[in-house]
């Protein structure tokens, strides 16, 4: 039986894996933003009203996410008519005093 002892060396530019989730940093140029999308879908004379929160960098990404959601939800239907009523980015507000005392944990 032979035993080998090896020495592991790392090059100078090797990065070490993060130990916790808080140590992870993301190098995205634009973070994904939240968008509220309100739309109605007409399928075989039946109208369904939807309100969704979708994520995307810009309007094109949100439209792509909406199309993916529609394909997933209405997979069995050949034709659907979609009317988008509202598609806007959700902005963070720091006006917490409006909700003070309204909710309890």
C-alpha positions as CSV (number, residue, x, y, z in Angstrom):
1,X,0.0,0.0,0.0
2,X,1.4,3.4,-1.0
3,X,0.6,6.7,0.7
4,X,0.9,10.0,-1.1
5,X,1.0,13.3,0.6
6,X,0.1,16.2,-1.7
7,X,0.3,19.9,-1.2
8,X,-2.6,22.0,-2.6
9,X,-1.7,25.4,-3.8
10,X,-4.1,28.1,-5.0
11,X,-3.4,30.7,-7.6
12,X,-3.5,34.3,-6.5
13,X,-6.9,35.1,-8.2
14,X,-9.0,32.2,-6.7
15,X,-12.1,33.3,-4.8
16,X,-13.3,31.4,-1.8
17,X,-16.9,30.2,-1.5
18,X,-19.1,32.2,0.9
19,X,-20.0,30.5,4.2
20,X,-23.4,32.1,4.8
21,X,-26.1,33.6,2.6
22,X,-25.3,37.1,3.9
23,X,-21.7,36.8,2.5
24,X,-23.0,36.4,-1.0
25,X,-22.8,39.5,-3.2
26,X,-24.5,39.7,-6.6
27,X,-22.8,41.5,-9.4
28,X,-25.9,42.4,-11.4
29,X,-25.9,45.7,-13.3
30,X,-29.6,46.1,-12.7
31,X,-31.5,44.3,-10.0
32,X,-34.8,42.7,-10.8
33,X,-37.7,45.1,-9.9
34,X,-41.3,44.3,-8.9
35,X,-44.1,45.2,-11.2
36,X,-47.8,45.0,-10.7
37,X,-49.8,43.7,-13.7
38,X,-53.6,43.8,-13.8
39,X,-55.2,42.1,-16.7
40,X,-58.3,40.3,-17.9
41,X,-58.4,37.2,-19.9
42,X,-61.4,36.2,-22.1
43,X,-61.6,32.4,-22.7
44,X,-64.7,30.9,-24.5
45,X,-66.9,33.8,-23.4
46,X,-65.7,33.6,-19.7
47,X,-63.8,36.6,-18.4
48,X,-61.2,36.2,-15.7
49,X,-59.6,39.1,-13.9
50,X,-56.0,38.8,-12.7
51,X,-53.6,40.8,-10.5
52,X,-50.0,39.6,-10.5
53,X,-46.7,40.7,-9.1
54,X,-44.0,40.0,-11.8
55,X,-40.3,40.5,-11.7
56,X,-38.1,42.0,-14.4
57,X,-35.4,44.5,-15.2
58,X,-37.5,46.5,-17.6
59,X,-40.9,46.5,-19.4
60,X,-39.8,43.9,-22.0
61,X,-38.8,41.4,-19.2
62,X,-42.2,41.9,-17.5
63,X,-44.1,41.3,-20.7
64,X,-42.0,38.1,-21.2
65,X,-42.9,37.0,-17.7
66,X,-46.6,37.8,-18.3
67,X,-46.5,35.7,-21.5
68,X,-44.9,32.8,-19.5
69,X,-47.6,33.1,-16.8
70,X,-50.4,33.0,-19.4
71,X,-48.9,30.0,-21.1
72,X,-48.6,28.2,-17.8
73,X,-52.1,29.1,-16.6
74,X,-54.1,28.6,-19.8
75,X,-52.2,25.6,-21.2
76,X,-55.2,23.8,-22.6
77,X,-56.8,26.7,-24.4
78,X,-56.1,27.4,-28.1
79,X,-57.1,31.1,-28.1
80,X,-57.2,33.6,-25.3
81,X,-57.9,37.3,-25.5
82,X,-55.8,39.4,-23.0
83,X,-56.4,43.0,-22.0
84,X,-53.7,44.6,-19.8
85,X,-55.2,47.3,-17.6
86,X,-52.2,48.2,-15.6
87,X,-48.5,47.4,-15.8
88,X,-46.3,49.6,-13.5
89,X,-43.2,49.3,-11.4
90,X,-43.7,49.1,-7.7
91,X,-41.8,51.8,-5.9
92,X,-40.6,51.5,-2.4
93,X,-42.2,53.9,0.0
94,X,-41.0,54.8,3.4
95,X,-44.2,56.2,4.7
96,X,-44.7,53.6,7.5
97,X,-46.7,56.0,9.7
98,X,-49.8,55.3,7.5
99,X,-49.8,51.8,8.8
100,X,-48.8,52.4,12.4
101,X,-51.1,50.5,14.7
102,X,-53.1,48.9,11.9
103,X,-51.3,45.6,12.0
104,X,-50.1,43.4,14.8
105,X,-47.7,40.6,14.4
